[in-house]
Amino acid sequence: MIIDRVVNDTTSRVVSTATAGQIPDFPFLWNIVNSNDFLSKRVNSFAINTLINSAPHRPYPFSLRSDYTTWPSLTDRTFTCRHLGPA
C-alpha cells in the first residue's frame, strides 16, 4: 500500500493513494452483493464514501472575495480559491 502525506490548507492527514487499485475484481462476489438490494446499497455506499473521503475536500478556506473566511466566500464558486492567507 502506498501512503502519501497530503497537506491541506487547514489539516494535515495521511491518505492512501492506492485505494482505487484495491477494489476487488471478483464478478461472482459482485453478483452476490448486487442480487440483494439492501446489501448492494450498503456496500456501494461504503465503497463510494471511502474513495471520496480519501481526497482533500473543498471548499478552500480562503478566496479572492475577502481577506478572511466568510460563508459567501465558501459557497460562492464564482470567486477563485487562494491557498495562502493574507500577507
C-alpha positions in Angstrom: 0.0 0.0 0.0 1.4 3.4 -0.9 0.9 6.1 1.7 1.4 9.8 1.0 1.2 12.7 3.3 -1.3 15.3 2.0 -1.1 18.8 3.4 -4.3 20.7 3.0 -4.9 24.4 3.9 -6.4 23.5 7.3 -5.4 20.0 8.0 -2.6 17.5 7.5 -3.5 13.9 7.1 -2.3 10.6 5.7 -4.1 9.4 2.6 -3.7 6.2 0.7 -3.0 6.8 -3.0 -3.6 3.1 -3.8 -7.2 3.0 -2.7 -8.7 2.8 -6.1 -6.5 -0.1 -7.0 -7.7 -2.1 -4.0 -11.3 -2.6 -5.3 -11.6 -6.3 -5.9 -12.5 -7.5 -9.3 -14.4 -10.6 -8.4 -17.6 -10.9 -10.6 -19.1 -13.7 -8.5 -18.8 -11.6 -5.4 -20.3 -8.5 -7.0 -23.2 -10.7 -8.4 -24.0 -11.9 -4.9 -23.8 -8.3 -3.5 -25.9 -6.9 -6.3 -28.5 -9.6 -6.0 -29.5 -8.3 -2.5 -30.9 -4.8 -2.7 -30.1 -4.0 1.0 -26.5 -5.3 0.8 -26.0 -3.6 -2.6 -26.9 -0.2 -1.2 -24.7 -0.6 1.9 -21.6 -2.0 0.1 -21.7 0.5 -2.7 -22.3 3.4 -0.3 -19.3 2.3 1.8 -17.1 1.9 -1.3 -18.1 5.3 -2.7 -17.7 7.2 0.6 -14.3 5.5 1.2 -13.0 6.6 -2.2 -14.4 10.1 -1.9 -13.1 10.7 1.6 -9.6 9.8 0.6 -9.1 13.1 -1.3 -8.9 16.6 0.2 -12.2 18.3 0.4 -13.4 21.7 -0.9 -14.1 24.4 -0.1 -10.8 26.2 0.4 -10.9 28.4 3.4 -9.5 31.5 1.6 -10.8 33.1 -1.6 -10.2 36.2 -3.6 -13.6 37.6 -2.3 -12.1 38.9 1.0 -9.0 38.6 3.2 -10.9 36.5 5.8 -13.1 33.4 5.6 -16.9 34.1 5.3 -19.8 32.0 4.4 -20.3 33.6 1.0 -16.6 33.1 0.2 -17.0 29.4 1.0 -20.2 28.8 -1.0 -19.9 31.3 -4.0 -17.9 29.5 -6.6 -17.6 32.5 -8.9 -14.5 33.5 -6.9 -11.4 31.5 -7.2 -9.5 30.0 -4.3 -6.4 31.1 -2.6 -4.0 28.7 -0.9 -2.4 31.2 1.5 -3.8 33.7 3.9 -3.3 37.4 3.6 0.2 38.7 3.9 
